């Protein structure tokens, strides 16, 4: 079983939002900057551990201040609480810079 989440995040140079599906071992999403998210995860006890590729079909600026040229891709790792929609920020490290993500469950699939 999976769920669709509204995603809000904050980094060094700004904030953003988007939507992400997390379920059945998959992570798929998009944000307002047209950054795409695609990855996999495993639940290990009370943690979700996974890898996600961020891709920028048209290029764009991340909230970390990193400029992505069109067609670029960045890989990152997740180690989050399995209670995703508890309102607490989940930390993500993107190329050595911290981003905090808060998820709000929209609905189950």
Buried (B, 14 or more C-beta within 10 A) or exposed (E): EBBBBBBBBBBEEEEBEBBBBBBEEEBBBBBEBEBBBBBEBEEEEEBBBBEBBBBBEEBBBBBBEBEBEEEBEBEBEBBBEEEBBEEEBBEBEBEEBEBBBBBEEEEEE
